[in-house]
């Protein structure tokens, strides 16, 4: 049976935060850096001509890859071995220094931003962060455009739903590593009925038994969809309408609390009966409790990604492009999907899993939370990101509501 580790993909917003991280979260990193520019600090934006360094890939068969913990396949008998990564190294002769150093998007931003804003080498050739944070890097000019001539599998196999988000049309600077869905999880047995829509969260039999995600970027899109909003083109008025609704539900005691990934504990214990949730987490919870369901509401749900990017002045750009393309080979994508159990950005991997002689592995091909079916796909959308000019106002209002 494929291993399904508890995932750390979304930041634990409820945890105490260092002062710098609090500043970035409150102001929005791009806005904060823009403000610093007026205080004698050089502007953060990097022009296209200043983003690349001499590429040593041809002579130096190496690259450094920063990723989240527990976000790559490992050997069941030896967790220090990573089969797909070892396969790449053996095939290409390129050695990969793999670092599980990303635990939070804002925290990692604080770690790498001094080098990028000051035109210094970042010490990393490849990074994986959430798309809403990728949007900042793209706007700031901190990442390099990829050469698709080095990535034929990306060009051929990337899911059409993920090909052209608002922040990176055509995916010139980013490539999804794994994707997920923000929807609703609930305990069918304890609740005694089904949930089909976002509005169902406000029913009287759920009073005090609902949680929402605390992170602004994680929470807002699904709630907008509950109002019939197209999250690809939402407006400020749509955001404030959501805030008005959430304030009302807080005031009447409908919402138990706002959470990070710890919503899973409340759902398992029964303290909460329904909550905003990530699809990959629910797959893992269902292994122990099949009564826990995940629903893509009738009005739709947000499809998001954690994406690969090559930061400015990376010394091994071609090697990094080659690694990204390797993970878009259907056989490799299938092996990774069988381990992490998130939405696979390579639909062709489904056929590979379906042919597996292992029944549990083959069953993953029919799991719509890994390979969404046609009905679910029609309900999924990638939200436009919050711009730097919007972020200061929106973060202030949202953080006040959730108590951050």
Secondary structure, DSSP 8 states (H G I E B T S, - for coil): ---------S--TTS---HHHHHHHHH-HHHHHHHHHTTT---S---GGGS-----TTT--EEEEEEETT-S---SS-TT--HHHHHHHHHH--EEEEEEEES-HHHHHHHHHHHHHTT---S-SEEEEEHHHHHHHHHHT-B----GGG-HHHHHHB-GGGS--TTSGGGSS-EEEEEEEEEEEEEHHHH-S---SGGGGGSGGGTT-EEEE--HHHHHHHHHHTTT--TTS--HHHHHHHHHHHHHHHHTT-EEEEESTTHHHHHHHTS-SEEEEEHHHHHHHHTT-TTEEEE--TT-EEEEEEEEE-BTT-S-HHHHHHHHHHTTSHHHHHHHHHHH-SB-SBTTHHHHHHT-SSHHHHHGGG-TTTS--HHHHTTEE------HHHHHHHHHHHHHHHT-
